Amino acid sequence: MEKKAIFLDVDGTLVANHGKMTEQVKKAITLARNRGHKVFICTGRNKIGIRNELEEVNFDGFIASAGSYIEVADEVVHSRYYDRKLIEKACDVFNRNNIVYNYECTDITYMSPKMMEFFVGGNNEEATNSEMERLKAEQSDKFNVRDMNEYDGRGIHKISFIAMKQEDFDHAFKELKENFNFVVHDMFGSKNINGEIMSKLDNKGTGIKRIVDYLNIDMEDTIGFGDSMNDYEIVTTAGTGVAMGNAHPQLKAAADYVTDDIAEDGVYKACEALHLFGE
């Protein structure tokens, strides 16, 4: 078969709940690469946020920060930062609407203590104080988190936010929708509105196109895996779009193939079904 370029979302596709890849998923990546296929991470996380995944198994490169930063074989092939005036505008709007946020740079994530509390506490409401402190330390290390007050002016690829009220989010969206693309997640349930604002020039789909051009391969020889609607561009841009069994219903409808749930090693099973390990 023609050699493929495979693009894998992280959260909800490669790992569950910010956990680790299973041995079967790592085996799938290794087997596919051994057959000559190229395998890439394609995520909204910044580069530092995927360092654990990059250390656990070998990839051919990655698309990070929702397409704003790309590396292939350790070479930076694309990097775009927010315009400084747009950052100032977004911060002003978020501050006026009581919305907490962070700055996602290439190798550092700047975050206020309040943002960290929501970021870690959203799915761990019943955790004890000691457990919360452990989780905060764990996430701080994972994303190389620094206090927002230490921000030194370096380039920002993406901003994540949490709004406590729908009306606050609505006001911010109205003011910023012309400047940014918004993605809203449901990871913190209905109490808070968690999401990201991203460049209108980059997304996971444009990231795939950049790698396709860089490697001089055909788009029909690409396979994209995802689970949420912020993976829509992965699934619809790639020649073959794969939705996880735990994927959003709309993503499943847009996909060419639906695999098993992440808890059932859906990535491995899809690679096997698509003959990426050989006939």
N, C-alpha and C positions, 0 to 999 in steps of 0.2 A: 504493500500500500504506500501511497505518497506520505512522506514525513509530515507530521502535523506540528503546529504551534498551539499549545494548550494554555489557556488563561483561566486562573482559578481565584475566585474571591476568597477572602479569609474567613471572616466571622459569619457563621451559619453555613459555610461550605467546607472549608478546611478544618476549622475548629469550632467547638460549641462553647458559648458563654465565656469567651476569652480564655479557653483552656488550651490543651495541646493537641496536636495531630495524633490520631491513633496510628498504631503500627501498620495497619492495612492501608491507610491513606499514604503514609510515607513509602510503603512498598509500591503503591500504584505510581507515584511520582518517579521512583527509581527505575521501575520496570519500563515505564514509558520512555524515559531518557535513554535507557540501555538499548531500546529499539530505534534510537536515532531521532525521536521527537524532541522538540523544544518545549520546556515547561516554565511558565511564568506565573508569579503572583500578580493579581490585579485587584487592588484594594483602595479603600478610602483612607486607610491608615497612612501616617507618614513613614518615612524610611526607618526611623528608630523604632517605630511601633511593630515592625515585622522582624526585628533582629532575631528573636527566638525561633521563628519559623525558618529563617535563612540559615540558622545554625543547626537545626534539627535534620535537615535534608538538603541536598543540592538542587538549586534551581538554575535556569539559564539567564535569569534576570527578573525584573519586577516593574510593575506600574504602581506607583504609590501616590498618595494625596489626590485620589480620584483623577488621575491622568496628568497632574501638574509636575510630576517628577518620575523619570524613567531611567532605568539602567539596564543594559544588556551586556552580559559578560564583564561586569565591573566597569563598564564605560557609561558615563552619563550621556544619554542621547537627547534628553529634553528636561528642562527645568524652567518653570515659570512661577513668579511671585506676584502677589497682589500689588496693585498700584497703591502707593502710600496714601494718597488722598481717599481712596476707597476704604482703606483700613480705618482711617480717622472717621469717615462717615459711618461705617458700620458700628464702631465702638460708641460713637455718640448716640446712635439710635438704640443700641442695646442698653447703654447706661440709662437713658431716659425712660426705658420701658422695663427696668428691673430684670434684665435678662443677663445671666452669667455666661461667660464664654472663655475660650482659650485661643492661643495662637499655635498652630501646628507648623513648625519649621521643619527643615530636613532632618536634623539630628537632635532637636530639642523641642519639647512641648511646654509652653508657658501657660500656667493655669493658676487661678486664684484658689485659696483654701476652700472657699464656698463652692466653687465649681468641682473641686476634688471630692467634697462631701457628697454632692449629688451624683457625680460620675461613679463613685464607688458604692454609694448607699442605695442607689435606685433599685437594684435587684437584690439587695441584702438588708432589707428593712428590719429583720429580726436578729441581725448579728449583734453580739455583745460589743462593748466598747473595745475590748482587747482584740476581738476579731476584726473590727473596723480599722483599727490602727494597723493591723497586719495587712489587710487588704489595701489600705492607702499606701503603705510602704512597698507592697508588691507592684501596684500599678505605677507608682512613681518611678520605680526602677525600670519597669517594662517600657515605659514611654519617655524615659529620661525627663521627668517633669521638674521644672523649676518654677519658683513663685513668679507670678505675673509682674511683680514689682522689679524683678531682675531683668526684664526684657531689654535687650541691647540694640534693638533696631535691625536685626538681621531679617532676611527675606521670609515671608509667610506664604505658605502654599494654600492653607485652608483654615477656616475658623469653625469650630464646633460650638454649639450653644445649648442652653437649657432655659426655657421660659416656664415660669410657675403658673401663669394664667393664659388662657386662650386669647383674651383680648390684648394682652401684651404682645403675644406672638403676631396677632393680626395687624397691630399697628406697625410693628417692625417689618413685617412682610410687605406691607403697602409701601413703605418708604424705601425698601431695598430691592424689591423684585426686578427693577430695571437694571440693577447693577450686578446682581448675583443670581445664580441658580440655587434654589432651596431644596434640600432633601430632609424630610422629617422621618424619624424612626419611631418605633413603638417599644423600644427596649426598656423604658421606664414606666410602661403601662399608661394609664389615663391621667395620673396625677400631674405629670409635667410633660412639656413638649420638648423633646430632644431632637436636635437636628444639626445640619451643617449648611453653611453658605459656601458656594464654590464658584470658581471662575466660569464665565460663560464661554470661554475659549477652550476649556479642557474638560474631559470626562473620561470614564473608563473606555468608552468606545473610541475616542480619538487616540487614547493611549495604545489600543490595539492596532489602529491604523498606522501609527508612527512606527511600531515595531515591525509590522508587515512591510512597510516601505524600507525600513532600515535593513531588514534581512532579505529583501527582494523576493518575497514569497507571495503566493496567491491567497486572497482572503478566503477562498473556498477551502483552503487547507488549514483553517483555524477552528478551534473548538473552545467555547467559552462557558464556564460554569458559574452559577450564582444562585442566590436564595431570596433576596429582597428586591424591592423596586429600585433601589439605587444600583442594582446590577442589571437593570433593563438594557443599558447600552452594551454590556458584555454579551448578553444572550442574543440581542438582535443584530449586533455588528458582526460577530463571529460567523463563519460559514455554517457551523453547527452549534446551536445554542442548547445548553443543558440546564434544566432547572432541578434543584434538589427536591426531594420528597417533602421537605419542610418549607418549601418556597411559597411565596405569596401567590394566590390563585391567578392573578393577572400575569405574573411572570411565567407560570406554568403554561398558560394559554399562549404566550408568545414564543415559548421554547419549541425546539424541534424534537427534543427528547426529555422525558422526566425520569429521573433516577430515584433511588431510595433516599430515605431520610438521612441526615448527617449522623444520627445515632446508629444507623445501620451501614455505615461506610459507603454511602452513596457514590462518592467520588471513585472509589475502587471499582464498584460494580458497573458504573457507567463506562469507565475506561475499558473494562473487560468486554462489555456489550458492544462497544464501538471498535473492538479488535485492536486496541492500541498496544496490547502485549503480544500481538501476533495472532495468526489464525488458530 
